[in-house]
């Protein structure tokens, strides 16, 4: 079963938001680089190597900075939000500051410490099922667990699932820290929810070692990450298409996500964006609706198809007329940068008129 139209639309909105924001942030000159003298000085040594690829070192540095921003946007925003859309989850913090921290017993603290020590010293191999059994509390819960935030959190009547979304090129030494945090988190969650299965996994959005965009080889990936095998078993992480299928509960999810991105991320993106955000173009209902459909904006297309009914029902209501005439994307300034967001409230109010 494929993703629902609602899921496709929500993912498409995140694609549009990410693309627009990065278009507006794209360096049109090297002026943004005037405060990077050390980078430029070092890169002068590579000027001959760059000749066939780069027109100027300052522009190269500006583009590198922009690319770093895109990586951050994908990791901290797009991928997490897409994961939430697929599974109906959210980001959730269990911290002292938020007054949501959980508790574990002294014995559980000791068990976690012992597991980490033995894994570090290669006295034992990681084993998800044995470790989970060892984490069950055997005395009174009285200590605060280490603060943690699950990038993806969802809960039903039978289980609680947490996923830590990670970069595909993790820093050296990160796995020991992650393992200790996850062990304490699982123990604390189990104490609070004794009848539910607790699942806490690492999630890597793609496999950089695969020649296929949605492909993956977990064994090769583990071998490529320093000390990964020392602390984690294959059952404790999800990689590439495996992650996205797990989140959606459907097969071929990663390819569907890539298809949505590839459909919207074209060279005429800004032209289509501006066309859709111009109210005057709604008069060309067929063309306008075709563009909405191509961007998976199904609810807006439905409004266009029922435009006559909506106009009749807002005829004597100035407030709804104002809502009707709003743009489908809102522009806002944030930290001196121009960004966009989908006008969801407009769609919801106008859709209500069709019920």
PEDAJO-V503052 format. One record per run of one state. SS is the DSSP state (H for helix, E for strand, L for the rest). FROM is the first residue (numbers start at 0). LEN is the number of residues. Records with the same first field share a line. If there is no record, write none. Layout:
BEGIN
SS->FROM-LEN + FROM-LEN
END
This chain:
BEGIN
L->0-4 + 24-6 + 33-3 + 50-6 + 87-2 + 94-8 + 120-7 + 134-6 + 144-3 + 155-3 + 166-7 + 192-4 + 204-13 + 224-3 + 231-2 + 239-1 + 248-4 + 264-4 + 276-2 + 283-1 + 294-3 + 305-1 + 313-4 + 324-4 + 334-2 + 342-1 + 352-3
H->4-20 + 30-3 + 36-14 + 56-31 + 105-15 + 127-7 + 173-19 + 217-7 + 227-4 + 233-3 + 240-8 + 252-12 + 268-8 + 278-5 + 284-10 + 297-8 + 306-7 + 317-7 + 343-9
E->89-5 + 102-3 + 140-4 + 147-8 + 158-8 + 196-8 + 236-3 + 328-6 + 336-6
END
